[in-house]
Amino acid sequence: MGSASMLAKRVLLTETPVMVEIQKLFRLYPDCVSLAQGVVYWKPPKEALEKVQQLIWEPSVSCYGADEGLPELREALINKLHDENKLKKSSVMVTAGANQAFVNIVLTLCDADDSVVMFAPYYFNSYMSFQMTGVTKILVGPGDPDTLHPDADWLEKTLQKTIPTPKLVTVVNPGNPSGTYIPAPLLQRISDICKRAGCWLVIDNTYEYFMYDGRKHVCIEGDHIVNIFSFSKAYGMMGWRVGYIAYPSEVKGFADELLKVQDNIPICAAIISQQLALHSLKMGPKWVTDQVQSLVSNREVLKDALSPLGNDAIKGGEGAIYLWAKLPDKYQDDFEVVRWLARKHGVVLIPGISSGCRGYVRISFGGLHEEQCREASGRLKKGLQQLVSEGMVP
Ligand SMILES: Cc1ncc(COP(=O)(O)O)c(C=O)c1O
């Protein structure tokens, strides 16, 4: 007993979370600034926090709640989905964040021998959710080299020729790590392809409010579509752990099966967190979009920091909180570059390999106030100038 061979193969064969590796870098080089983790710099709305402070004495906060979420929060979410997202036929389950929502969905929809589809660069936690639940046949489709949009032609061919048909296709919109937005007609085409093939489409809308330059986020609905949402970034609620699933009401049995999974993982999302979500939601979408627009200057400062790589190398930033950049061809080991930038220049990025793309890096522009971001950007620019002109000098 007590040996590695006794640990589950599912978990042993799951990637190591990139954030765990990144945290090691911060322990080694504590003066580094982070352009790594996908977080925002703001806190939840003051009014909502004050309300929750009073609620902490309520006995109900210390009890279990309904598995699917507080009725008043679910009602508010149904209204929000209806009014803002134009999702009119969806049921809601509140989860402990969007990551737990995704695991719930994988456990509810996929068997271990099913194949599933994602697009590179993919969201690493979704990839790991498949692996750790035993869904190891993960087909990774290409993104368009210019736009990084999922390649719908590839998807169509792949769903036609793969037998048995893949069970589920997932996209993140706008993307992590790409920071690109999938335009509504392309999303609709992906949905139509999935519907024709008899395959689920799971859309992660964690960054629905994080849209720039006049773009507008659109959701789509269907009896083969599951939408996932999160309170984490929108309301600065990362540590409170609240997300939700909007799933098709008309699919018989979906709610019952989803409840089995929910009852065995969190039972319910923390009640106090759900209360904070409810009172944050009352602030309305403008509260969020006002915070989000403050990130535009960070994005611009960081685009400039990436300029030593050449303008063609810089993608993303249309939505979410990410830029995605190609390193010069000879730097295929992106993690080595990330370690060097941390050690030599005091700035931390996410290596592209964690999203299935060697030779790239992800830069997050959400976590720092403008002034700190300028500092980080200065370090990054200096580092990249050196990388391009002299290489990774010791
Ligand atoms: C695309 C995407 N989905 C889900 C999550 C996780 O969100 P949550 O904190 O709600 O679990 C993140 C966080 O970075 C994300 O980028």
Ligand as a Chemical Component Dictionary entry (heavy atoms), coordinates in Angstrom:
data_LIG
# 
_chem_comp.id                   LIG 
_chem_comp.type                 NON-POLYMER 
_chem_comp.pdbx_formal_charge   0 
_chem_comp.three_letter_code    LIG 
# 
loop_
_chem_comp_atom.comp_id 
_chem_comp_atom.atom_id 
_chem_comp_atom.alt_atom_id 
_chem_comp_atom.type_symbol 
_chem_comp_atom.charge 
_chem_comp_atom.model_Cartn_x 
_chem_comp_atom.model_Cartn_y 
_chem_comp_atom.model_Cartn_z 
_chem_comp_atom.pdbx_ordinal 
LIG C1 C1 C 0 -12.741 30.036 -19.375 1  
LIG C2 C2 C 0 -12.805 29.853 -17.914 2  
LIG N1 N1 N 0 -13.714 29.040 -17.395 3  
LIG C3 C3 C 0 -13.797 28.846 -16.071 4  
LIG C4 C4 C 0 -12.940 29.476 -15.211 5  
LIG C5 C5 C 0 -13.048 29.206 -13.765 6  
LIG O1 O1 O 0 -13.977 30.076 -13.215 7  
LIG P1 P1 P 0 -14.531 29.882 -11.764 8  
LIG O2 O2 O 0 -13.680 30.709 -10.855 9  
LIG O3 O3 O 0 -15.936 30.396 -11.852 10 
LIG O4 O4 O 0 -14.466 28.435 -11.438 11 
LIG C6 C6 C 0 -11.967 30.334 -15.699 12 
LIG C7 C7 C 0 -11.011 30.982 -14.806 13 
LIG O5 O5 O 0 -9.951  31.417 -15.167 14 
LIG C8 C8 C 0 -11.893 30.527 -17.084 15 
LIG O6 O6 O 0 -10.978 31.328 -17.619 16 
# 
loop_
_chem_comp_bond.comp_id 
_chem_comp_bond.atom_id_1 
_chem_comp_bond.atom_id_2 
_chem_comp_bond.value_order 
_chem_comp_bond.pdbx_ordinal 
LIG C1 C2 SING 1  
LIG C2 N1 SING 2  
LIG C2 C8 DOUB 3  
LIG N1 C3 DOUB 4  
LIG C3 C4 SING 5  
LIG C4 C5 SING 6  
LIG C4 C6 DOUB 7  
LIG C5 O1 SING 8  
LIG O1 P1 SING 9  
LIG P1 O2 DOUB 10 
LIG P1 O3 SING 11 
LIG P1 O4 SING 12 
LIG C6 C7 SING 13 
LIG C6 C8 SING 14 
LIG C7 O5 DOUB 15 
LIG C8 O6 SING 16 
# 
